Amino acid sequence: MRVCVATTVHHPEDARIMHRQIRALLDAGHKVTYVAPFTYFNVTPPMGLDPVDVPYGGHFGRAAAALRRGLRGADLLLVHDHALLRLLPHRRPPVVWDVREPVAPRRLARAERRYHVCSSSVVPEATVVSPTPPAPGDTRVVHLGRLSAERGLAELIRLAERLAPHGIRMELIGAAEPGVRPLLRDAQRVGLLDWYGHVPNRHALRMAEGALAGLSLAAETVTGVPTKVLDYMGRGLPVITTPQAAPLVEGVGCGIVVPLSVDAVVDAVLDLKEDPARRVAHGARGHAEARLRHHWPDQAPAFVARMEGWAGLTAPVRHRAVKTPLSRTA
């Protein structure tokens, strides 16, 4: 089976796309054409797949041309941003829309009449869980993932300023929206925090290990459990989150739910700093739950089987003994 995976808005090394879905398809012996904004993000396409460069944001004519090129010989199209659904050629293979954020019911119903929809109810959100992560420390807090105003960037910067006198350093690991990059550069320049920009997923997860807590702060308009919460759990970190992830975090007992308030987050961080036994217990419970229910290698076969079924394969051939490398080209 050849799968065309397409996005115009995500980083080409996005963890969900590259390190989970594409990796699973390649490991199952399938071929992948990857339409993504490689040039915009200054990314060299990895070996093991067929890359097609596309402008960031989906310039209509060029994005449509890139999509047509990527679909040559494809048995299935896996789309990661809704805008691409408006650029589909008339002659095309079955289409899958990968849905990350909650979608209005009417829009979702319309999409389900025309395409296959891959949501968390079809393939659960997952991460790669560390076998034995170190215990949470007490000198730094981390935030994984894309940084933007609606994801609490201003609050993170003020939080870094408030925590510094207590000997706690803020580490931000992830790309940032253009509009907030000057704020981040200024905060880093004066020594308030460390911003590493985009880091490949496996390295970012290792960098997070041993922190006091993982932060997930979002405005009320952002709904659903962010994948970063599962990443923190999978690395044995207590989670400090706004109410979007409350059902999971409170149900498991792996962290603290706070309003989007700097005062509330400061109190939560300092409470964990002063209570090593509590943060270790939070981290251990989160890690156990992630290993039981959210470990991607356990979910990958179901994802691949779903893609094969939607492509109409009746007798998929697997070649799992030899894995296709996803190494960088020179």
N, C-alpha and C positions, 0 to 999 in steps of 0.2 A: 504494500500500500504506500502511496505517496500522499503526504499531507502538506498542504500549504497553510502555514501559520502566519497571520498578518496582523500588524499593529502600526499605527502612525503616531501614537502618543506615548507609548511606554518605552522605557530604556531597553535597548536590545538585550541586555543581560538581566532583565527583570526576573526575579527569583521564580515567580509562578510560571512564566512563559518558558524561559530558557532552562532553568535548573530543575524544574519539576516536569512540566508537560512535554517539552521537546526531548529532554533526557529520557523520559519513559518511552516515548515513541521510538527513539533511536535504539534503546536497549532491547525493544521488542522486535527489532529487525526491520522497521519501517524506514522510509526515506522522508526527509523533511526539506521543503523549500521555505525559507524564512524571509518574509517581507517586513522590513523594520527600518527605522531611521538611523542607520549606522553612521552616516557622515555627520549628521547633526550632533550626535553624542560622541563623535570621535572614537568610535569602536571598530576594531578590526574584526570582521566576521570570523567566528571559530571554524576550525576544520570539522568535517563530519556532516555538514549540511550545505544546502545551496542557498546563498544569500541573494536577496534583491533589495537594493537600497531604495528608500522612499522618503520624500520630504516630511519633516516633522509637522504634525497637525493636519496632514491630508489635503494639500493643494489639489483641487479637484482633478484637473487633467492629468497631472503627473502621477497622482496616487492611483487613478483608474488604470493608467498604463502599466504601473508597477504591479498592480493586482492581476491584470491580464497575463503579464509575463510569469508571475508566480504560479498561476493556475494551469500552466501548460503541463499536461500529463497528470494533474492531480486527481486523486480519488475522493478527496475531502478538503474542505476549506474551514479552517478554525480561525474565527475573527475575534479580536480582542478589544476593538472599540466600535461603538454603535455606528459612528459616521461612515465606516466602510460598507455597511449594509446598503447604503444608498448608491454605492459605486459598483455593485455587482454586475458583471456582464450577463447577457441573456442566457448564453450557454455556459453552464457551470456545474460542478459536482455538488453533492449535498453540502449544505452550509451549517456550521455550528457557531452560535454566538456564545462566547464565554462571558458570563455576567459576574462581575465582582461586587459592584455596589447594588443595594436594593433598588428595584425598578418599579415604577408606578404600575399597578395591576393591569390597567388598560393597555399600556405599551407592551408589557410582558405577554399578555394574551394575544395581541396582534403578532408579535414576533413568533410565538409558538405555533401560530397557524401557517407560518411561512418557512421557519427554520427550526433546527434543533437548538435547544437552549441548555447550556451547561452551567448550572448554578451550584451553590453549596449544598442544595438539597439533592442534587444528582451526584456530584463528586464533592465530598466534604472538604472544607479548608484543611490544610495540613502544613507541616514544616518538617525539617529534618532534625530529629531529636538526638541530642548528644547522649552517648551511653552513660557516662559518669561525669557530669559537669562539676566544677569546683563549687564550694559553698559560697553564697553571696558575701561580698566584702562590705566595707563601710566608707570608702573614699570616693566613689563616683556613682553617678546615675547615667543611664544611657537611653537614647531614643533612636530606634531604627526606622528607616523608611523615608519617603519623600517628605520634604518640608514645605509647608505653605501656610498662609494666614489662617485658613479654615481648619488646619490641623494643629493649631495652637502654637505657632512659631513665636508670636510676641510674648505669650505666657512662658515659653521655654527660656527665652532670653532673660526675662525678669526673674524667673526661677533660678537661673544660673547665678545671677547677681546676689540673690538672697542666700543661696547655699554656700557661696564661697567663704564667708566668715566662719562657717562650721567645718571647713576642711573637706568639702564635698565638691568634686569637679563634675561638670556637665560634659558629656560626649554625645555629639550628634553625628550619626552615620547614615548618610543618604543624600541624594541629589535634592536641590531646592528649586522652587519656582523662580523664574527670573526676577519677579517683583520683590522678593524677600532676600535675595542674595546680598545686596548692600548692607542690610541689617546684620546678617550673619558675619560678613567680613569685618564690619565695625566691632561687633562683639568679640570676635576672635582676636582682632588687632589689639584691643585693650586688655586681653587676657581673661575674659569672662568664661570662655568655654573653648572646647576643641571641636571644630567642624571638619570632618574628613571627606565630605562629598560622597559620591557614589563609590561603594566598595563591593566587589563581587560577593555574592550571598554567603558562600561558605566562609570567607574571611570575616565578613561582618558579624556572623553568628559567633565565631570564635572570639572576636574582639569584645563582644558583649559579656562573655562569661566572667563570672566573678564580681560583677557590679552589685551595688547595693539594691538597685531596683531598675526595672525597665518601665519607661513612661509611654503612655498612649493617651494624649490629650487632644480632644476634638470638640468642635462646636456642636450644638444640638442638631444642626442640619445634616451632620455626617452620621449615618446609621449603619448598623451591622457591626460585627466583631472584626476589628482590623487584624490582618494576619500577623502583625508585629506582636500582638498579645500571645499568639501561639508560639511565635519565635522565642519570646521571653520564657514562657513555660517550658519549652523544649530545652532551654539552656539553664534551667534551675533558678531563674530570677523571680523574686517577688514582683508582682505587677501593680503599678499605680495607674489607674485608668479613670476616665470620665464614664458616665453611665452607659455608653454604647455597649460596653463589654460586661456590664454588671451581672447579667444572668450567669455567664460562664465563670467569671472570677469569683463572685460570691458563692455560687453553687459548689465550686471546687474548693474554695478557701485558699486561694493562691495569691491573694493580694488585697489591695485597698481601693475602693471606689470613692471618688471625690468629685465635686463639681468643678467646672472649668474656672478655677480660682487659684491664683498663685498662693494665697495664704493657706488654702486647704492642702495644696500639694506640698508646700514646705512642711506643714505639720505632719503629713503622712511620711515624708522622707525622714524627718528627724525622729519620729516614733520608731521607724525601722532601724535607724542608726543606733538608737539607745537600747534596742531589744534584739540582740543577736539570735536568741532562740526562736523568736517569732519570725524573723526573716528567713531563717533556715527552714522552718516548718512550712512557710508559704512556698518557698522554692521547691522543696521536696514534693509537696502535694501537686503543684503545677507540673513538675517534671513527670510524675507518675501518670497523671491524666493525659498529658501530651503523648507519652509513650504508648499508652493503651489505645487512644482514640484518634490521634492526629499525626502519626508518624507517616510521612509521605511514602516511603517504600512499601508500606502496607496498603496504601490507597492506589498506588500506581497501576497495578494490574487491572483494577476495576475501571480506571480512567481509560486505559488502552483498549479494554474490551468494549467500552461504550463507544469509543471512536470507531473501532472496527465495525461494530454493529450499525452505526449511523452511515458508514461508508458502504454498507451492503455486502461486507465480506461474509462469506458462509463458512470458509475453512481457512482462517488466518494461519500463515506460516510464521513461526517464531524462530529466531536465531539468537538465543540469549547467552550462548556460551562465549561469544566474542562481542564485546561491547565496542561501539563506535566511539572513538575519543572525541571529546569536545575541547580540544586544545586550541590555543591561539595560533594563528598563522604568523609567520615571521614578518 
